[in-house]
């Protein structure tokens, strides 16, 4: 609280009312209330009473109070005139509703400072955002009325429009960017009015120079806070090292992200930085400075040849073009074309002084770039930027999507941050707000180097606000100028030999899947067309190709060779699948010639780890430490370069990583190229140059199917939504081929172009739960479907015969309010007992999505299953007896696998904007006619016609039970058309069916359908059962859960209850039963927390250390392991079989889960195992899955934090285990085994024996 205590003495003449009346001539005697006297008599200083009225000025203060000011509380004016006493009855305001008045008599020409309170400093006035305000000031130069407005009070949040109901439970995720000089070993804490301002209580999860904390609070709360490093001596300061006011945040939604940036710390001098909106250009570092920098890195071997390093940057965007138009739906080609694509070329031109690198540029990206440059194409964002008068719908789009940029760009520019805050508070935008938002979005996507090099752009950035239409036009014109130079920049570098440029099949399809679908001609066409278009733009044909997503398979090899491709690039996981030991650097760091049917291509296999370090890890490190880490790893490999022909391939996206780096990655990339150019142990080459210099002797006869994502194609195929996409693509393709004879050659070519665009990988990348595009998922979904619609239209299919499912957007499945869909033993009686609830999932109805409030009848529903039926128990807000005889039907809609006929509308849905949007295409309808109750309780079932009609399938008795407000449905699997292993969607609808006024009045869930997976029945001969004590998921004893609510119920998530081992015909099956299983982060396998490691000793030899560092245990020397199995909810984190020599076999393991039964099934294929004497010694252990952890193990710290477990032993040093539960042999005990670590060795595990 800022107070000024300078005393300004003044006098008030009116000591008593009588004196006042005498001194005033021609006044009529009046009665004055005590309150008025108190308000108007402001002087008690008797010694100054002799002052005359001529020296005093009367000031009347009229203040408007916030509407939420408590009616029964007094308001005071407080200031320099009363020693800043916040509750002085001599300065009490007279209130009339929300207007308060008070009169002060002040010595003439005196300046007073003041504020308003409600009696103490805890109730002082604040600004509209709840922040501190400067003292108000006024000079008593004449009699006057001062009108003030109090925006809010310190203890009463300003009235704001919240997205959720005030008082609702909420989570605020605080993400803070730290100064670069923050000690790496220091913990970061958030402190505020929510923890009694304890500076060392709430530890944040630190990730390099960022820290994150999730706070549980309530909607409507006003949070004041700061950041510390554990005490007030390390509190944050401003960029000059000065004190800062408390940060203030109003909680407006149930989930809210707050991103902050710390300028400096109290105990560490601020770094020398310029204004945050002006990022200084990092100059070329001198040769001496580079030499000094390189000298600080562990050296390579001077007696061996420099290590060849091939760096390949991949530039790609999918087709955002609106079918039939030059214009695009989304702006990401333009956004990256004014930032990353030209700047990546500039970096090579200016900072790479030795060696060469490779760029892969996809034809679909080039095509769209050329449309902008040559045909003045626009995208939706650009059209709305240039449009003066936006409709309400367009304003809503701009308000939400013109913040589609990394938050660091918003937070570092005051006006941009102000507009986001205004949006979040649902405040009305002015015309200037709309214009400023358009300018800042378009301006800040431009690379900062280009802004700083253009005086006008730089001035616009410094101006920050109050832009004009001319400013916007200038920004857009500069964007087109920057885009127009891209191709020429790359041509120049290619001609100079500083780069090699390659390309990709035209629309970036997953070629192996096209072949698997039976469309090899499409794969060939995509390759051929890609090469032709690239050659047209660049004037020469590339020798190399980056298969889309590095997805390859054996049948593709002759296709590449036939089109003159000499080399391709893929991931090392493909080499592992080919049987090569990639744990041996000399086997990994070289290309291989793959020959199929007498035709060959050379394949470079990228180093996954080093590539991912640039893509995902180094953004959280200083540029110096990151590059030291990178070069140290390369120097280590160089020491093994005995022959001199080793080549390390680094390959990754060239555009997506940099926005997560400080200063857009510009500083990192400059130093990256300068260091590599001057490093004597490294030689940068392109794959083409390497092939010219070395004879490729190593050969393969196969190229296993897979991609860079976990070595598989699971990201694009396998999940329900992905499979449906392929089915719909196949149907459209079939229609095109059946009707191609009706089209001219030109028409057919155009239709094929649309088909090839729909074959692009990106649509399938965003389908399913394994990837998340946030609010853009609907845009990607509908972009794909619009392409398919155009195919039908091109061949003359009438609008009514185009499949209706192509016109509706998919909704993401709803998350259960509680529970999982498990096996239940149901008594169909309309009563939901405790046992039934425990084994079921409950989905509440969000009333905010209800179409007609008078029809708000669904409260929520339970879903369970057994081996043959789905059970749905619906809770209504009224008793069925109250609704009986009225025109109501309670209905359940589902889809079904491989459905041939699908409807888009429910039976009683309206059309247009009032359509009942269940978020999936409908195949089955199950109906209970409440109007006929209680006379009839039959279940009627219907099949979709595919033309929006519902065909009666029949009726079945005894499948519905009613009790009060509960209606239970029992729906057999065969009526839905499902079986073990299938997935389907389900939603509940209440319809009002009165003639001429039929409509759906309520549906649930509103956010999206219930997604149900019927677990596969997997068994075999039961060989062994290992039981484990309940509640021993605390490692060596004393480990406790992290604090975040994602780990609810804070017990059972890692607690193994039993492990069963089965011998199946071609596999060994391990089933793990856990105490609890939840999926808060939407893992595609159905579980988020469990990380299972299985180590098998099956033969002689082996290792006693873990496959990778992470678990922090070792194994019995009598039983070293031969095979390692890793299992997690995300296949990329864990669906792996590895051998002791480093060969990884992803297809050697399958993972299935039954979240309702809390069972994870691990299927290991026998053909990859060598088992001696029909006996296995097995180590079973479980940790907490963490995508950021070492080998995906969650860390354990002495005290638990939001994201780390607590209870790490004080005496463990670096050798305490991260394993939480294990299976132990009879006679052994977990706690003693996991406590067997020393100050230099990990704890040693003991295996269990399994005989077959």
ABEGO torsion letter per residue (X at the ends): XBBBABBBBBBBABABAAAAAAABBGBBBBBBBAAAAAAABABABAAAAABBAAABBBBBBBBBBBAABBAABBBBBBBAAAGGBABBAAABBBBBEABBBBBBBBBBGBBBBBBBBAGBAAABBBBAAGBBBBBBBBBBABBBBBBBBBABBAABBBBBBBABBBGBBBBBBBBBBBBAABBAABBBBBBBAAAGGBAAABBBBBBEABBBBBBBBBBGBBBBBBBBAGBAAABBBBAAGBBBBBBBBBBABABBBBBBBBABBAABBBBBBBBAABBBBBBBBBAAAAAAAAAABBBBBAABBBBBBBBBBBBBBBBABBBGBABBABAAAAAAAAAAAAAAAAAAAAABABEBBBBBBBAAAAAAAAAAAAAGBBBAAAAAAABABBBAAAAAAAAAAAABBBAAAAAABAAAAAAAAAAAAGBBBBAAAAAAAAAAAAAAABBAAAAAABAAAAAAAAAGBGBBAAAAAAAAAAAAAAAAAAAAAAAAAAAAGABBBBBBBAAGBBAAAAAAAGBAAAAAAAAAAAAAAAAAAAGBBBABBBBBGGBBBAAAAAAAAAAGBABBBBBAAAAAAAGBBAABAAAABBBBBBBBGGBBBBBBBBBAAAAAAAAAAAAABBAAAAAAAAAAAAAAAAAABAAGABBBBBBBBAAAAAAABBGGGAAAAAAAAAAAAABAABBBBBAAAAAAABBBABBBABBBBEBABGGBAAAABGBAAAAAAAAAAAAAAAAAAAAAAABBAAAAAAAAAAAAAAABAAAAAABEAABBAEAAAAAAAAAAAAAAAAAAAAAGBBAAABBAAAABBBBBBBBBABEBBBBBBBBBAGBBBAAAAAABBBBBBBAAABABAAABABAEBBBBBBAABBBBBBBBABBAAAABGBBBBBBBBBBBBGBABBBABBAABBBEAABBBAGBBBABBBBBBAAAOAABABBBBBBBAGAGBBBBAEBBBGABBBBEABBBBBBBAAAAGBBBGBBBBBBBBBBBABBGABBBABBOBAAEBBBBBBBBBBBEBBABBBBBBBGAAAEAEGBBBBABAAAOAGBGAABBABBBBBBBAABBBBBBBBABBBBAAGBAAGBAABBBBBBBBABBEEBABBABBGAGBBBBAABBBABBBBBBABAAABBBBBBAAGBBBAAABBBBBBAAAGBBBBBBBAAABBBBGGBBBBBBBBBBBBAABBGGBBBBBABBBAABBBGBBAAAEAABBABABBBBBBGBBAAAAAAABBAABBBBBBBBBBBX
